[in-house]
Structure formats: structure tokens, C-alpha cells
């Protein structure tokens, strides 16, 4: 499991970098705490990796965040609860052409130095 610190406004949050997730998601608690703009979306069911918990989402939050020195804007499905407050899934990796290098525990962005992960 790899994670990285991201900054939303003036606050830092740990984000799970999850290549096994097809979508990016954010906890409902964090959306409310940060007063993020939300929009309705077609309902989806999200099955967590433990294959025991399924949650419904019918809302997305638009969020601008910083990872290292890079700024991103992305839509996140809003979920009532999850292990990490933010999950960056394959939709974000594909959109940004970012790679996760597991051996060196680095995030590889196009035209940027590698970002070490924890």
C-alpha cells in the first residue's frame, strides 16, 4: 500500500494511491469539513477491497489539490466512510499519465522529478 501527503487549501491529508481502484473517492466527512463543491452523479456501488463493504455514491466533489509542487483538479466520488480520507484511483493515474513505481516507492509524473512515497 502506498500513500502520499496532498494539500487541499491550507490543510494536508494522507491520500491512498490505489491502482486497484477504478475510481477516486473522498470521504463525506472531508467534503463537509472542507466545504467542497459537489454535483449529482449517476449512482454507483463501490465494493471495498475486503469484499465485505459496499457503499453507494450519487455525488461527486470537485477538488483542487497539490501533490508535491504539482496542482491537480479532479472529480472524486463521495463515500460515507473509507480507510483513507482520499483515494486516488486508476481514473486519476490515467488522466494525469502518472505511474506508481513500487520497487523504489516513487510516483512518476510526466516531465517532473520522481516523488518519494511513504
Buried (B, 14 or more C-beta within 10 A) or exposed (E): EBBBEBBBEEEEBEBBBBEEBEBBBBBBBBBEEBEBEBEEBEEBEBEBEEEEEEBEBEBBBEBEBBBBEBEBEBBBBBBEEBEBBBBBBBBBBEEBEBEBEEEEBBBBBEEEEBBEBE
